[in-house]
């Protein structure tokens, strides 16, 4: 299981793939169904959509 929080390194976020089991260490845990990576000019935003319907967002 991969923990996604404020201390997760960017390299580890980039290695996450569809089907991996991830958690935000609170209430969101599940398998990754879709990954969206965007850049707003200031941050790179990682959105991990889980099969449970929840979304974990990390900004770097």
C-alpha positions as CSV (number, residue, x, y, z in Angstrom):
1,X,0.0,0.0,0.0
2,X,1.3,3.4,-1.0
3,X,0.6,6.4,1.4
4,X,-0.1,9.7,-0.3
5,X,0.4,12.7,1.9
6,X,2.4,16.0,2.1
7,X,5.7,14.1,2.5
8,X,5.3,11.7,-0.4
9,X,8.2,12.4,-2.8
10,X,7.4,13.4,-6.4
11,X,9.3,10.4,-7.7
12,X,7.1,8.1,-5.8
13,X,3.9,9.9,-7.0
14,X,5.1,9.4,-10.6
15,X,5.6,5.7,-10.0
16,X,2.0,5.0,-9.0
17,X,0.1,3.2,-11.7
18,X,-3.4,2.0,-12.3
19,X,-4.3,-0.9,-10.0
20,X,-2.0,0.1,-7.1
21,X,-3.5,0.2,-3.6
22,X,-3.2,3.7,-2.2
23,X,-4.3,5.6,0.9
24,X,-4.4,9.2,2.2
25,X,-3.9,7.8,5.7
26,X,-7.3,9.0,6.8
27,X,-10.5,7.8,5.1
28,X,-9.6,7.3,1.5
29,X,-8.2,3.9,0.6
30,X,-8.6,1.9,-2.6
31,X,-7.3,0.8,-6.0
32,X,-6.3,3.4,-8.5
33,X,-8.7,3.5,-11.4
34,X,-7.5,6.6,-13.2
35,X,-4.6,9.1,-12.8
36,X,-4.7,12.7,-14.0
37,X,-1.6,14.9,-13.8
38,X,-1.9,18.6,-14.6
39,X,0.2,21.7,-14.2
40,X,-1.2,25.1,-13.1
41,X,2.1,26.9,-13.6
42,X,2.9,26.9,-9.9
43,X,2.1,23.3,-8.9
44,X,2.0,19.9,-10.5
45,X,-1.3,18.4,-9.4
46,X,-1.7,14.6,-9.2
47,X,-5.3,13.3,-9.0
48,X,-5.7,9.6,-8.2
49,X,-9.3,8.5,-8.8
50,X,-10.1,5.3,-6.8
51,X,-12.5,2.5,-7.7
52,X,-14.5,3.6,-4.6
53,X,-15.3,6.9,-6.3
54,X,-13.1,8.9,-4.0
55,X,-10.2,11.2,-5.3
56,X,-6.8,11.7,-3.6
57,X,-5.2,15.0,-4.7
58,X,-1.5,15.9,-4.2
59,X,0.2,19.1,-5.2
60,X,3.9,19.4,-5.7
